[in-house]
Amino acid sequence: MTFEERFELIAQRHQALAETVEIVAGMQREAERRDQERDTKYNERFTRVLDVVEQLASVVQSHERRIQDLEH
């Protein structure tokens, strides 16, 4: 194998490796985007759940006061 043939082979392998790295990097960016969207949705849902829990806590406190008032 001549020097030029080896050089061409190395160049082809380098190109294939560079293309593979680009594909993997693109896949990573896509996964990060999906994770971000999932996290955003999770945070929105969690915030709504917290709001409902706070509302329920307020209702419970109100009912407890009424019961205490009726007991006295």
C-alpha positions in Angstrom: 0.0 0.0 0.0 1.5 3.3 -1.0 1.6 6.4 1.1 -1.1 8.0 -1.0 -3.4 5.0 -0.6 -2.9 5.0 3.2 -3.5 8.8 3.3 -6.7 8.4 1.3 -7.9 5.6 3.6 -7.1 7.7 6.7 -9.0 10.6 5.1 -12.0 8.4 4.4 -12.0 7.1 8.0 -11.7 10.7 9.3 -14.6 11.8 7.2 -16.7 8.8 8.4 -15.8 9.5 12.0 -16.7 13.2 11.6 -20.1 12.3 10.1 -20.7 9.9 13.0 -19.9 12.5 15.5 -22.3 15.0 13.8 -25.1 12.4 13.9 -24.5 11.6 17.6 -24.3 15.3 18.4 -27.6 15.9 16.6 -29.2 13.0 18.5 -27.9 14.5 21.8 -29.4 17.9 20.9 -32.7 16.3 20.1 -32.7 14.3 23.3 -31.9 17.4 25.3 -34.8 19.3 23.6 -37.2 16.5 24.4 -36.0 16.4 28.0 -36.5 20.2 28.3 -40.0 19.9 26.9 -40.8 17.1 29.3 -39.4 19.0 32.2 -41.4 22.1 31.3 -44.6 20.0 31.1 -43.8 18.4 34.4 -43.1 21.7 36.1 -46.4 23.1 34.8 -48.4 20.1 36.1 -46.6 20.2 39.4 -47.4 23.9 39.8 -51.1 23.1 39.1 -51.1 20.3 41.6 -49.5 22.6 44.2 -52.2 25.2 43.5 -55.0 22.6 44.1 -53.4 21.4 47.3 -53.2 24.9 48.6 -56.8 25.4 47.7 -57.8 22.2 49.5 -55.7 23.2 52.5 -57.6 26.5 52.6 -61.0 24.6 52.4 -59.9 22.3 55.2 -58.9 25.1 57.4 -62.2 26.9 56.8 -64.1 23.7 57.7 -62.0 23.2 60.8 -62.9 26.7 62.0 -66.6 26.1 61.3 -66.5 22.9 63.3 -64.7 24.5 66.2 -67.2 27.4 66.1 -70.0 24.9 66.3 -68.4 22.9 69.1 -68.1 26.1 71.2 
